[in-house]
């Protein structure tokens, strides 16, 4: 018998396992696939070509998690892109962003925008810094039981409130705007030129099945800027060996602490006895008992497939059934026999190490979302392409390359009973053609590909509705309301059952924060007996 049984060996499950084992507990991790990592894995998708299959770039991984698990000692090395972003634009024009070049690039399109850019970045950083201070905080929970039960949560709320009150009036207004407004409205209030708004607005639709003009999308923009790479805030990078290098380093850190990781062990049921979660039963019939059961799964997968509804309060079950999940993502990995050459910037260069965004304006992104709502997928989709082999030659044969295509928008579920299995190749061809339109010859350079629809992402990685965040990052599903108000403290309504995945605060992205925070709660409860 273990002290703790963890369902799912994704990055948050591994982080949670590490902290619990370091505290002296006996921990077992049950992973259904043949490899740990969840959506943060590196796999061969075409002979000789490896890539980060789902999650594909690193920035949000929390510095404390990196330090506590000593991930560099366990093999993790992250390098920065040599250019942050590159946007091919209509008329054979382009826009580049990165350290020391963004402002002068903006000035080519608008002197006024270039002058406003430093103040925009300063004010966004002020709010992002508030978010950073909350990342490793268990949110205040709404509890029943009178004043005595509520007092600890009230004190926690007061402590968090002081952090916001510490801002000046301008900062508080910006917090309100970024948590409630659309990214489009926020950016239109700052800038007049399309390229700079497209650059920042893209972050608002990443993993978000919404228009940049959907209220609440400004928060998704904010969610993508609180990270850092090698101590540099707001920077994105590449893990040498792909995203699987992160989770393999985590697995080594866990093994060093004595964690028992069981691969090929899909869980069929969370066993509840006398009203308490006491074990996980695998599909093979093995029972793993523990004083606590901690789930790294999407909340809907946990409660709709593994936990007997009879032991769950009806209101909680109803709300989990309405928990919004579906990110409109179509994910591709492609093997290339040569690097692409862009009409707007032919040949090799630092721009090929960047996040290459095919979406020249907020209007383009808005139409892509509307199109997907009407037809199932955008006729002119949003595509971000990364070519990690420009920074990491371990991913492809010499002279060859791999590219990650993160594509929006597609409907998480097609209407009228249509199946994504019947439309996968059609949409994959469209995504390739979209890149080929700005980099002629790209289509001919593709020698292999792996296309993952929202349905594939759910089947393969347990991302319900293909949602990379384990649930929409909307105001009603954030902080004390994530996943359901009254259970933001990682304790689920079944005693002994906890949530450590991205369905908990602070949400999705490869952060490690939900695993870190959940471990603190489980330790506290087990120490109290």
Beta strands, then each sheet from edge to edge (+ up, - down):
strand 1: 2-7
strand 2: 27-30
strand 3: 42-46
strand 4: 49-52
strand 5: 78-80
strand 6: 85-89
strand 7: 93-97
strand 8: 228-229
strand 9: 232-233
strand 10: 237-239
strand 11: 260-262
strand 12: 267-273
strand 13: 276-282
strand 14: 287-295
strand 15: 330-336
strand 16: 355-358
strand 17: 377-386
strand 18: 401-410
strand 19: 446-452
strand 20: 497-499
sheet 1: 11+ 2+ 1+ 14+ 13- 12+
sheet 2: 11+ 2+ 1+ 14+ 20+
sheet 3: 3+ 4-
sheet 4: 5+ 10-
sheet 5: 7+ 6- 16- 17+ 18- 15+ 19-
sheet 6: 8+ 9-
end
